[in-house]
Amino acid sequence: MIREDTSICIVGTGYVGMASAVGFATLGYRVRGYDILPERIRDLQRGVTPYREAGIDEALRAHLETGSISFHEDLSTAAANADFIILCVGTPASHDGSSDLSHVQAAVAAVERVRKSGSVVVLRSTVPAGTTDVLAAESGIDFVYAPEFLREGTAVSDFLDPDRIVVGASTKEMGERYAALLAALEKPVLVTSYKNAELIKGFSNAFLALKVSFANEVANMCDAVDADAHAVLAGVGHDKRIGTAFLRPGIGFGGPCFEKDVMSLHHTAGVQGVGRELLSATLRVNTNQPKRIVDILEFELGGLSGARIGIWGLAFKAGTDDVRDSLALRMIGDLHGRGAKLTAYDPSVRSLDEGSPCVLAPNELAAIDGADALLVLTEWPQFLDVPPWAIASRLRRRVMVDGRNLFDPDAMADVGLIYRGVGRKPNSGGSNTLAAVS
Ligand SMILES: NC(=O)c1ccc[n+]([C@@H]2O[C@H](COP(=O)([O-])OP(=O)(O)OC[C@H]3O[C@@H](n4cnc5c(N)ncnc54)[C@H](O)[C@@H]3O)[C@@H](O)[C@H]2O)c1
């Protein structure tokens, strides 16, 4: 049943905007969506989302049918009678690492012109500390700042099942007004100041990114001393004070959030003149890690000039088609620069930028047919359905570098592959189960 007492306008129908739109509609609210891209709105009106995200297409079509969601090409129709206007526009990185706030500023200016008095304007985009205070002072709007913590690939379920709801507000009452929208989720709510909420979002991502870089340093040490990074990190992470989440070595963190959010904090720390050694190190390790994986491949092949490399995975993570700031694309540039010839397959990527040195293949085996080596760059579980013998039989030089530690090293060695994971080789003495560690 649609609740007629409260209506919500979502401004910006990208990953966060659509997860929020579908999430609020699932909670029973009437939702109207607006985006500056009219073609995106027309697609959404037909039930077509612009990206791959588990469960979102079905949920969207169901809500379109009941009328709980609608999409509009003009903001005045979408926002005119809304009780809450929720801004979910992008905040990409500028050249100097700071957050580009131009989309947020444009959205605020547009909303100022059309909103009804008494509507609550909620900013959900990730912004640097102090941004909401400045926006509030410039516009006179009593904002709520409610950062989003969802992960692409599980965006709608994350929206509906958050660990906590963080709300930055000028007063406790304003914060609680927004939090009341999500009361049915029965999650812990933290109402705090704008700056605290902005920093909770930024430092949450920075800590997760730090864990990834930490795991990669562990893996590189394990490689050097012939230990198994999965076993080591399982043993470290099972200490409750540390935790296993995100202690996974690989090619590093890519995608539209972690790197830009750490860069933005790094920029703010520079402006404020405060220490930023951990932020710098997190970024530096993450810049070096993809190069290190390419170095491993180069070492195993004895050079990359003229080598044919089959790549599995382009999206920045499994479950999404998002290639924004995907490290796979950077690694393709590096491989090309070192003279390799590249063919790639990703189940969710249908095209690459014009001029890309990489050719797309229609499936896993076509990507590696006659290649010298296989390089795994996204942890799509369906890659595991390809039998190891089928991989080995197609690779001329039988080299496999698994940048996501997706495969079992020993099973790959058993079919004659020269397997290199990140911090793990065949028979390097480990498994990732705690039983094997203890
Ligand atoms: N993607 C994630 O996993 C994620 C998770 C948590 C937080 N965030 C943060 O949420 C924000 C949005 O991220 P996203 O990934 O959804 O971005 P996105 O690029 O997928 O979507 C942004 C949308 O806003 C639209 N837009 C831009 N300017 C507009 C305007 N003036 N009026 C209306 N629409 C406008 C764009 O056309 C686009 O459709 C960012 O600040 C991001 O850092 C993202």
PDBQT file of the ligand as one rigid body, heavy atoms in Angstrom, charges set to zero:
ROOT
HETATM    1  N1  LIG A 501      28.087   4.328  -6.364  1.00  0.00    +0.000 N 
HETATM    2  C1  LIG A 501      28.253   3.976  -5.108  1.00  0.00    +0.000 C 
HETATM    3  O1  LIG A 501      28.515   2.801  -4.807  1.00  0.00    +0.000 OA
HETATM    4  C2  LIG A 501      28.088   4.979  -3.993  1.00  0.00    +0.000 A 
HETATM    5  C3  LIG A 501      27.911   4.520  -2.670  1.00  0.00    +0.000 A 
HETATM    6  C4  LIG A 501      27.769   5.452  -1.647  1.00  0.00    +0.000 A 
HETATM    7  C5  LIG A 501      27.809   6.812  -1.925  1.00  0.00    +0.000 A 
HETATM    8  N2  LIG A 501      27.999   7.232  -3.221  1.00  0.00    +0.000 N 
HETATM    9  C6  LIG A 501      28.017   8.674  -3.480  1.00  0.00    +0.000 C 
HETATM   10  O2  LIG A 501      26.718   9.042  -3.941  1.00  0.00    +0.000 OA
HETATM   11  C7  LIG A 501      26.800  10.061  -4.936  1.00  0.00    +0.000 C 
HETATM   12  C8  LIG A 501      26.163   9.572  -6.230  1.00  0.00    +0.000 C 
HETATM   13  O3  LIG A 501      26.909   8.476  -6.713  1.00  0.00    +0.000 OA
HETATM   14  P1  LIG A 501      26.390   7.559  -7.916  1.00  0.00    +0.000 P 
HETATM   15  O4  LIG A 501      27.379   6.448  -8.036  1.00  0.00    +0.000 OA
HETATM   16  O5  LIG A 501      24.957   7.260  -7.722  1.00  0.00    +0.000 OA
HETATM   17  O6  LIG A 501      26.574   8.577  -9.128  1.00  0.00    +0.000 OA
HETATM   18  P2  LIG A 501      26.007   8.413 -10.611  1.00  0.00    +0.000 P 
HETATM   19  O7  LIG A 501      26.972   9.114 -11.484  1.00  0.00    +0.000 OA
HETATM   20  O8  LIG A 501      25.694   6.976 -10.880  1.00  0.00    +0.000 OA
HETATM   21  O9  LIG A 501      24.624   9.168 -10.592  1.00  0.00    +0.000 OA
HETATM   22  C9  LIG A 501      24.519  10.557 -10.489  1.00  0.00    +0.000 C 
HETATM   23  C10 LIG A 501      23.292  10.979 -11.280  1.00  0.00    +0.000 C 
HETATM   24  O10 LIG A 501      23.037  12.356 -11.012  1.00  0.00    +0.000 OA
HETATM   25  C11 LIG A 501      22.622  12.973 -12.220  1.00  0.00    +0.000 C 
HETATM   26  N3  LIG A 501      22.801  14.412 -12.085  1.00  0.00    +0.000 N 
HETATM   27  C12 LIG A 501      23.953  15.148 -12.131  1.00  0.00    +0.000 A 
HETATM   28  N4  LIG A 501      23.678  16.447 -11.935  1.00  0.00    +0.000 NA
HETATM   29  C13 LIG A 501      22.336  16.550 -11.755  1.00  0.00    +0.000 A 
HETATM   30  C14 LIG A 501      21.453  17.621 -11.488  1.00  0.00    +0.000 A 
HETATM   31  N5  LIG A 501      21.897  18.866 -11.374  1.00  0.00    +0.000 N 
HETATM   32  N6  LIG A 501      20.137  17.351 -11.371  1.00  0.00    +0.000 NA
HETATM   33  C15 LIG A 501      19.679  16.087 -11.490  1.00  0.00    +0.000 A 
HETATM   34  N7  LIG A 501      20.467  15.032 -11.730  1.00  0.00    +0.000 NA
HETATM   35  C16 LIG A 501      21.777  15.245 -11.843  1.00  0.00    +0.000 A 
HETATM   36  C17 LIG A 501      23.479  12.313 -13.288  1.00  0.00    +0.000 C 
HETATM   37  O11 LIG A 501      22.941  12.473 -14.573  1.00  0.00    +0.000 OA
HETATM   38  C18 LIG A 501      23.473  10.854 -12.796  1.00  0.00    +0.000 C 
HETATM   39  O12 LIG A 501      22.397  10.127 -13.344  1.00  0.00    +0.000 OA
HETATM   40  C19 LIG A 501      28.282  10.399  -5.046  1.00  0.00    +0.000 C 
HETATM   41  O13 LIG A 501      28.590  11.461  -4.204  1.00  0.00    +0.000 OA
HETATM   42  C20 LIG A 501      28.968   9.116  -4.560  1.00  0.00    +0.000 C 
HETATM   43  O14 LIG A 501      30.252   9.368  -4.044  1.00  0.00    +0.000 OA
HETATM   44  C21 LIG A 501      28.119   6.347  -4.260  1.00  0.00    +0.000 A 
ENDROOT
TORSDOF 0
